[in-house]
Amino acid sequence: MKKRALLVNDSRFESLIMKDMLNNLGYDVELADEFDALYEAEQFEPNIVIVNYIMRKTKGDKLIKDIKDSLPESKCLLSSSNSIRYEKIEDSVDGILHTPLSMFTLKDSLKRIGETEDIIRFMGKEDKASTNLNYCPYCASNLSEFDKGIIFCPYCGHTIKQKAK
């Protein structure tokens, strides 16, 4: 069954960028604004909800609390381009995404909340020799100082490994 994500944001542009990134990670994505977020969450039953922190009539952490009250199994991330003081947000928030967002940041945040698998392999390559990749095939950046378990290049964001099927 395909994983589902709900994006709640009053910025249409930011929502479309995140939707595209999540679609590339295999998620079925729905968009909502602050006014229909709770209804959409109950209807769509997402695995993950990403809510913008500052919206017109509410704050994202308050909306996440309402969503968690209705769907406690959903993982909820708060997104913001501003710095957020952790002690000021609701306890129901599972993590924070700082925007603008890169694919690296998104994948890392999903992994931190247990939303992605750790079993990965190189795209289209099955041989053992390919697991010793020291340079990104897209930007040629040196990857030798990073854990061999990275999924995408921390410099350019291109996917260099994918989850095992």
Helices and strands as residue ranges (DSSP letters): E 4-8, H 12-24, E 28-32, H 37-44, E 48-52, H 60-70, E 75-80, G 86-88, E 95-98, H 103-112, E 120-122, G 128-132, E 161-163
